[in-house]
Structures are given as structure tokens and as C-alpha cells.
Amino acid sequence: MKADRRLSLVVRVAIDGAALVCVISAGIELVAASLVMHHGEEAMMAQANADIGTSGSGLLNHVMRRG
């Protein structure tokens, strides 16, 4: 009887531990996905700023030449 209780407790602890590992793993994946998305947004903004800067300087050069 005592052995059954111990086994039951061990099984419950193992299941709870596995569930905790799954929750922690999912949290880590969520944070990683958020960081990747944020980095992607920064890269897109940098590219957009570079494009605006390039087109802007091209326009300025054109205006200065026609001067």
C-alpha cells in the first residue's frame, strides 16, 4: 500500500515536472519569436530609411545640378 502511494506521488511529480518544462519551453519560444519579429521590423525600417535617404539625396543632387 505504501509503495503504491509512493509510486503515485512519483508519477504525479513527473507529470507536473513535464508540464512545467512544456510551459517554460513555450515561453522561451514565444520570447524568441517576438525578438525575431522585432529584429525584422527594425531591419525593414532601416531599409526604408536607407531607401528614403537614397532617393532624397538623388532628388537633391538633381535639383542642385539644375540649379
PDB file as gemmi writes it, atoms N, CA and C in Angstrom:
CRYST1    1.000    1.000    1.000  90.00  90.00  90.00 P 1                      
ATOM      1  N   MET A   1       0.816  -1.186   0.000  1.00  0.00           N  
ATOM      2  CA  MET A   1       0.000   0.000   0.000  1.00  0.00           C  
ATOM      3  C   MET A   1       0.866   1.259   0.000  1.00  0.00           C  
ATOM      4  N   LYS A   2       1.912   1.263   0.868  1.00  0.00           N  
ATOM      5  CA  LYS A   2       2.809   2.418   0.924  1.00  0.00           C  
ATOM      6  C   LYS A   2       3.554   2.597  -0.397  1.00  0.00           C  
ATOM      7  N   ALA A   3       3.947   1.480  -0.986  1.00  0.00           N  
ATOM      8  CA  ALA A   3       4.669   1.535  -2.262  1.00  0.00           C  
ATOM      9  C   ALA A   3       3.778   2.106  -3.355  1.00  0.00           C  
ATOM     10  N   ASP A   4       2.492   1.785  -3.327  1.00  0.00           N  
ATOM     11  CA  ASP A   4       1.558   2.333  -4.315  1.00  0.00           C  
ATOM     12  C   ASP A   4       1.434   3.847  -4.172  1.00  0.00           C  
ATOM     13  N   ARG A   5       1.385   4.324  -2.955  1.00  0.00           N  
ATOM     14  CA  ARG A   5       1.286   5.770  -2.709  1.00  0.00           C  
ATOM     15  C   ARG A   5       2.552   6.483  -3.192  1.00  0.00           C  
ATOM     16  N   ARG A   6       3.695   5.891  -2.904  1.00  0.00           N  
ATOM     17  CA  ARG A   6       4.958   6.493  -3.339  1.00  0.00           C  
ATOM     18  C   ARG A   6       5.041   6.538  -4.859  1.00  0.00           C  
ATOM     19  N   LEU A   7       4.648   5.426  -5.489  1.00  0.00           N  
ATOM     20  CA  LEU A   7       4.662   5.375  -6.948  1.00  0.00           C  
ATOM     21  C   LEU A   7       3.701   6.414  -7.525  1.00  0.00           C  
ATOM     22  N   SER A   8       2.546   6.527  -6.927  1.00  0.00           N  
ATOM     23  CA  SER A   8       1.564   7.515  -7.374  1.00  0.00           C  
ATOM     24  C   SER A   8       2.116   8.928  -7.234  1.00  0.00           C  
ATOM     25  N   LEU A   9       2.786   9.195  -6.134  1.00  0.00           N  
ATOM     26  CA  LEU A   9       3.384  10.513  -5.916  1.00  0.00           C  
ATOM     27  C   LEU A   9       4.489  10.778  -6.930  1.00  0.00           C  
ATOM     28  N   VAL A  10       5.325   9.787  -7.183  1.00  0.00           N  
ATOM     29  CA  VAL A  10       6.406   9.926  -8.157  1.00  0.00           C  
ATOM     30  C   VAL A  10       5.835  10.214  -9.546  1.00  0.00           C  
ATOM     31  N   VAL A  11       4.783   9.491  -9.908  1.00  0.00           N  
ATOM     32  CA  VAL A  11       4.160   9.685 -11.215  1.00  0.00           C  
ATOM     33  C   VAL A  11       3.568  11.099 -11.316  1.00  0.00           C  
ATOM     34  N   ARG A  12       2.886  11.545 -10.275  1.00  0.00           N  
ATOM     35  CA  ARG A  12       2.307  12.897 -10.296  1.00  0.00           C  
ATOM     36  C   ARG A  12       3.389  13.970 -10.394  1.00  0.00           C  
ATOM     37  N   VAL A  13       4.463  13.799  -9.662  1.00  0.00           N  
ATOM     38  CA  VAL A  13       5.567  14.764  -9.718  1.00  0.00           C  
ATOM     39  C   VAL A  13       6.198  14.766 -11.103  1.00  0.00           C  
ATOM     40  N   ALA A  14       6.338  13.590 -11.699  1.00  0.00           N  
ATOM     41  CA  ALA A  14       6.924  13.507 -13.043  1.00  0.00           C  
ATOM     42  C   ALA A  14       6.022  14.198 -14.061  1.00  0.00           C  
ATOM     43  N   ILE A  15       4.728  13.983 -13.947  1.00  0.00           N  
ATOM     44  CA  ILE A  15       3.791  14.624 -14.881  1.00  0.00           C  
ATOM     45  C   ILE A  15       3.801  16.136 -14.689  1.00  0.00           C  
ATOM     46  N   ASP A  16       3.792  16.587 -13.448  1.00  0.00           N  
ATOM     47  CA  ASP A  16       3.838  18.027 -13.175  1.00  0.00           C  
ATOM     48  C   ASP A  16       5.146  18.637 -13.677  1.00  0.00           C  
ATOM     49  N   GLY A  17       6.242  17.905 -13.503  1.00  0.00           N  
ATOM     50  CA  GLY A  17       7.535  18.396 -13.995  1.00  0.00           C  
ATOM     51  C   GLY A  17       7.555  18.500 -15.508  1.00  0.00           C  
ATOM     52  N   ALA A  18       6.995  17.500 -16.177  1.00  0.00           N  
ATOM     53  CA  ALA A  18       6.935  17.543 -17.643  1.00  0.00           C  
ATOM     54  C   ALA A  18       6.066  18.697 -18.114  1.00  0.00           C  
ATOM     55  N   ALA A  19       4.958  18.931 -17.438  1.00  0.00           N  
ATOM     56  CA  ALA A  19       4.084  20.051 -17.798  1.00  0.00           C  
ATOM     57  C   ALA A  19       4.805  21.387 -17.601  1.00  0.00           C  
ATOM     58  N   LEU A  20       5.562  21.493 -16.524  1.00  0.00           N  
ATOM     59  CA  LEU A  20       6.311  22.720 -16.264  1.00  0.00           C  
ATOM     60  C   LEU A  20       7.369  22.950 -17.334  1.00  0.00           C  
ATOM     61  N   VAL A  21       8.044  21.894 -17.752  1.00  0.00           N  
ATOM     62  CA  VAL A  21       9.041  22.003 -18.818  1.00  0.00           C  
ATOM     63  C   VAL A  21       8.378  22.477 -20.107  1.00  0.00           C  
ATOM     64  N   CYS A  22       7.199  21.941 -20.408  1.00  0.00           N  
ATOM     65  CA  CYS A  22       6.479  22.359 -21.620  1.00  0.00           C  
ATOM     66  C   CYS A  22       6.099  23.839 -21.556  1.00  0.00           C  
ATOM     67  N   VAL A  23       5.638  24.295 -20.426  1.00  0.00           N  
ATOM     68  CA  VAL A  23       5.249  25.702 -20.274  1.00  0.00           C  
ATOM     69  C   VAL A  23       6.469  26.605 -20.415  1.00  0.00           C  
ATOM     70  N   ILE A  24       7.572  26.248 -19.799  1.00  0.00           N  
ATOM     71  CA  ILE A  24       8.792  27.046 -19.897  1.00  0.00           C  
ATOM     72  C   ILE A  24       9.295  27.068 -21.335  1.00  0.00           C  
ATOM     73  N   SER A  25       9.262  25.922 -21.998  1.00  0.00           N  
ATOM     74  CA  SER A  25       9.700  25.833 -23.388  1.00  0.00           C  
ATOM     75  C   SER A  25       8.834  26.713 -24.291  1.00  0.00           C  
ATOM     76  N   ALA A  26       7.535  26.674 -24.084  1.00  0.00           N  
ATOM     77  CA  ALA A  26       6.635  27.509 -24.884  1.00  0.00           C  
ATOM     78  C   ALA A  26       6.910  28.993 -24.629  1.00  0.00           C  
ATOM     79  N   GLY A  27       7.191  29.354 -23.395  1.00  0.00           N  
ATOM     80  CA  GLY A  27       7.516  30.752 -23.079  1.00  0.00           C  
ATOM     81  C   GLY A  27       8.792  31.205 -23.763  1.00  0.00           C  
ATOM     82  N   ILE A  28       9.793  30.347 -23.771  1.00  0.00           N  
ATOM     83  CA  ILE A  28      11.056  30.673 -24.435  1.00  0.00           C  
ATOM     84  C   ILE A  28      10.839  30.845 -25.930  1.00  0.00           C  
ATOM     85  N   GLU A  29      10.043  29.963 -26.534  1.00  0.00           N  
ATOM     86  CA  GLU A  29       9.758  30.073 -27.968  1.00  0.00           C  
ATOM     87  C   GLU A  29       9.013  31.366 -28.280  1.00  0.00           C  
ATOM     88  N   LEU A  30       8.092  31.750 -27.411  1.00  0.00           N  
ATOM     89  CA  LEU A  30       7.333  32.981 -27.614  1.00  0.00           C  
ATOM     90  C   LEU A  30       8.250  34.198 -27.555  1.00  0.00           C  
ATOM     91  N   VAL A  31       9.146  34.221 -26.585  1.00  0.00           N  
ATOM     92  CA  VAL A  31      10.089  35.338 -26.475  1.00  0.00           C  
ATOM     93  C   VAL A  31      11.019  35.374 -27.680  1.00  0.00           C  
ATOM     94  N   ALA A  32      11.501  34.217 -28.112  1.00  0.00           N  
ATOM     95  CA  ALA A  32      12.393  34.162 -29.276  1.00  0.00           C  
ATOM     96  C   ALA A  32      11.678  34.651 -30.530  1.00  0.00           C  
ATOM     97  N   ALA A  33      10.438  34.239 -30.714  1.00  0.00           N  
ATOM     98  CA  ALA A  33       9.670  34.684 -31.884  1.00  0.00           C  
ATOM     99  C   ALA A  33       9.444  36.190 -31.832  1.00  0.00           C  
ATOM    100  N   SER A  34       9.197  36.715 -30.655  1.00  0.00           N  
ATOM    101  CA  SER A  34       8.988  38.152 -30.501  1.00  0.00           C  
ATOM    102  C   SER A  34      10.255  38.920 -30.847  1.00  0.00           C  
ATOM    103  N   LEU A  35      11.401  38.411 -30.401  1.00  0.00           N  
ATOM    104  CA  LEU A  35      12.669  39.081 -30.703  1.00  0.00           C  
ATOM    105  C   LEU A  35      12.981  39.041 -32.192  1.00  0.00           C  
ATOM    106  N   VAL A  36      12.700  37.906 -32.829  1.00  0.00           N  
ATOM    107  CA  VAL A  36      12.944  37.779 -34.269  1.00  0.00           C  
ATOM    108  C   VAL A  36      12.053  38.746 -35.027  1.00  0.00           C  
ATOM    109  N   MET A  37      10.784  38.839 -34.627  1.00  0.00           N  
ATOM    110  CA  MET A  37       9.858  39.740 -35.302  1.00  0.00           C  
ATOM    111  C   MET A  37      10.302  41.193 -35.107  1.00  0.00           C  
ATOM    112  N   HIS A  38      10.719  41.526 -33.888  1.00  0.00           N  
ATOM    113  CA  HIS A  38      11.174  42.889 -33.612  1.00  0.00           C  
ATOM    114  C   HIS A  38      12.407  43.219 -34.445  1.00  0.00           C  
ATOM    115  N   HIS A  39      13.328  42.271 -34.539  1.00  0.00           N  
ATOM    116  CA  HIS A  39      14.541  42.487 -35.330  1.00  0.00           C  
ATOM    117  C   HIS A  39      14.176  42.668 -36.801  1.00  0.00           C  
ATOM    118  N   GLY A  40      13.201  41.896 -37.282  1.00  0.00           N  
ATOM    119  CA  GLY A  40      12.748  42.028 -38.662  1.00  0.00           C  
ATOM    120  C   GLY A  40      12.145  43.399 -38.922  1.00  0.00           C  
ATOM    121  N   GLU A  41      11.370  43.908 -37.961  1.00  0.00           N  
ATOM    122  CA  GLU A  41      10.784  45.240 -38.104  1.00  0.00           C  
ATOM    123  C   GLU A  41      11.871  46.301 -38.151  1.00  0.00           C  
ATOM    124  N   GLU A  42      12.889  46.153 -37.308  1.00  0.00           N  
ATOM    125  CA  GLU A  42      13.988  47.122 -37.313  1.00  0.00           C  
ATOM    126  C   GLU A  42      14.727  47.094 -38.641  1.00  0.00           C  
ATOM    127  N   ALA A  43      14.925  45.902 -39.178  1.00  0.00           N  
ATOM    128  CA  ALA A  43      15.624  45.782 -40.458  1.00  0.00           C  
ATOM    129  C   ALA A  43      14.811  46.426 -41.572  1.00  0.00           C  
ATOM    130  N   MET A  44      13.497  46.217 -41.548  1.00  0.00           N  
ATOM    131  CA  MET A  44      12.651  46.829 -42.574  1.00  0.00           C  
ATOM    132  C   MET A  44      12.660  48.351 -42.454  1.00  0.00           C  
ATOM    133  N   MET A  45      12.633  48.859 -41.219  1.00  0.00           N  
ATOM    134  CA  MET A  45      12.660  50.315 -41.023  1.00  0.00           C  
ATOM    135  C   MET A  45      13.996  50.888 -41.485  1.00  0.00           C  
ATOM    136  N   ALA A  46      15.083  50.202 -41.189  1.00  0.00           N  
ATOM    137  CA  ALA A  46      16.401  50.670 -41.624  1.00  0.00           C  
ATOM    138  C   ALA A  46      16.478  50.696 -43.141  1.00  0.00           C  
ATOM    139  N   GLN A  47      15.929  49.659 -43.798  1.00  0.00           N  
ATOM    140  CA  GLN A  47      15.931  49.617 -45.258  1.00  0.00           C  
ATOM    141  C   GLN A  47      15.070  50.751 -45.818  1.00  0.00           C  
ATOM    142  N   ALA A  48      13.920  50.992 -45.209  1.00  0.00           N  
ATOM    143  CA  ALA A  48      13.045  52.078 -45.667  1.00  0.00           C  
ATOM    144  C   ALA A  48      13.742  53.422 -45.493  1.00  0.00           C  
ATOM    145  N   ASN A  49      14.428  53.611 -44.369  1.00  0.00           N  
ATOM    146  CA  ASN A  49      15.152  54.862 -44.151  1.00  0.00           C  
ATOM    147  C   ASN A  49      16.288  55.016 -45.152  1.00  0.00           C  
ATOM    148  N   ALA A  50      16.961  53.918 -45.462  1.00  0.00           N  
ATOM    149  CA  ALA A  50      18.047  53.966 -46.440  1.00  0.00           C  
ATOM    150  C   ALA A  50      17.487  54.308 -47.822  1.00  0.00           C  
ATOM    151  N   ASP A  51      16.350  53.708 -48.162  1.00  0.00           N  
ATOM    152  CA  ASP A  51      15.726  53.999 -49.459  1.00  0.00           C  
ATOM    153  C   ASP A  51      15.307  55.465 -49.545  1.00  0.00           C  
ATOM    154  N   ILE A  52      14.721  55.976 -48.464  1.00  0.00           N  
ATOM    155  CA  ILE A  52      14.301  57.384 -48.445  1.00  0.00           C  
ATOM    156  C   ILE A  52      15.518  58.286 -48.545  1.00  0.00           C  
ATOM    157  N   GLY A  53      16.571  57.918 -47.801  1.00  0.00           N  
ATOM    158  CA  GLY A  53      17.796  58.726 -47.847  1.00  0.00           C  
ATOM    159  C   GLY A  53      18.410  58.728 -49.228  1.00  0.00           C  
ATOM    160  N   THR A  54      18.407  57.591 -49.885  1.00  0.00           N  
ATOM    161  CA  THR A  54      18.987  57.488 -51.225  1.00  0.00           C  
ATOM    162  C   THR A  54      18.170  58.294 -52.221  1.00  0.00           C  
ATOM    163  N   SER A  55      16.859  58.120 -52.177  1.00  0.00           N  
ATOM    164  CA  SER A  55      16.019  58.845 -53.134  1.00  0.00           C  
ATOM    165  C   SER A  55      16.044  60.338 -52.835  1.00  0.00           C  
ATOM    166  N   GLY A  56      16.123  60.680 -51.552  1.00  0.00           N  
ATOM    167  CA  GLY A  56      16.171  62.092 -51.185  1.00  0.00           C  
ATOM    168  C   GLY A  56      17.450  62.756 -51.671  1.00  0.00           C  
ATOM    169  N   SER A  57      18.572  62.103 -51.505  1.00  0.00           N  
ATOM    170  CA  SER A  57      19.829  62.696 -51.941  1.00  0.00           C  
ATOM    171  C   SER A  57      19.891  62.753 -53.461  1.00  0.00           C  
ATOM    172  N   GLY A  58      19.278  61.741 -54.108  1.00  0.00           N  
ATOM    173  CA  GLY A  58      19.222  61.782 -55.569  1.00  0.00           C  
ATOM    174  C   GLY A  58      18.421  62.978 -56.046  1.00  0.00           C  
ATOM    175  N   LEU A  59      17.311  63.251 -55.376  1.00  0.00           N  
ATOM    176  CA  LEU A  59      16.484  64.405 -55.725  1.00  0.00           C  
ATOM    177  C   LEU A  59      17.242  65.696 -55.456  1.00  0.00           C  
ATOM    178  N   LEU A  60      17.941  65.744 -54.325  1.00  0.00           N  
ATOM    179  CA  LEU A  60      18.718  66.946 -54.002  1.00  0.00           C  
ATOM    180  C   LEU A  60      19.815  67.175 -55.035  1.00  0.00           C  
ATOM    181  N   ASN A  61      20.503  66.130 -55.434  1.00  0.00           N  
ATOM    182  CA  ASN A  61      21.544  66.269 -56.468  1.00  0.00           C  
ATOM    183  C   ASN A  61      20.943  66.748 -57.779  1.00  0.00           C  
ATOM    184  N   HIS A  62      19.789  66.226 -58.119  1.00  0.00           N  
ATOM    185  CA  HIS A  62      19.127  66.634 -59.354  1.00  0.00           C  
ATOM    186  C   HIS A  62      18.775  68.129 -59.303  1.00  0.00           C  
ATOM    187  N   VAL A  63      18.237  68.558 -58.173  1.00  0.00           N  
ATOM    188  CA  VAL A  63      17.865  69.973 -58.018  1.00  0.00           C  
ATOM    189  C   VAL A  63      19.112  70.857 -58.057  1.00  0.00           C  
ATOM    190  N   MET A  64      20.184  70.409 -57.404  1.00  0.00           N  
ATOM    191  CA  MET A  64      21.405  71.214 -57.367  1.00  0.00           C  
ATOM    192  C   MET A  64      22.020  71.323 -58.767  1.00  0.00           C  
ATOM    193  N   ARG A  65      21.952  70.267 -59.547  1.00  0.00           N  
ATOM    194  CA  ARG A  65      22.512  70.312 -60.905  1.00  0.00           C  
ATOM    195  C   ARG A  65      21.730  71.275 -61.790  1.00  0.00           C  
ATOM    196  N   ARG A  66      20.416  71.234 -61.629  1.00  0.00           N  
ATOM    197  CA  ARG A  66      19.580  72.088 -62.476  1.00  0.00           C  
ATOM    198  C   ARG A  66      19.686  73.537 -62.036  1.00  0.00           C  
ATOM    199  N   GLY A  67      20.010  73.716 -60.758  1.00  0.00           N  
ATOM    200  CA  GLY A  67      20.194  74.952 -60.077  1.00  0.00           C  
ATOM    201  C   GLY A  67      19.963  76.180 -60.731  1.00  0.00           C  
TER     202      GLY A  67                                                      
END                                                                             
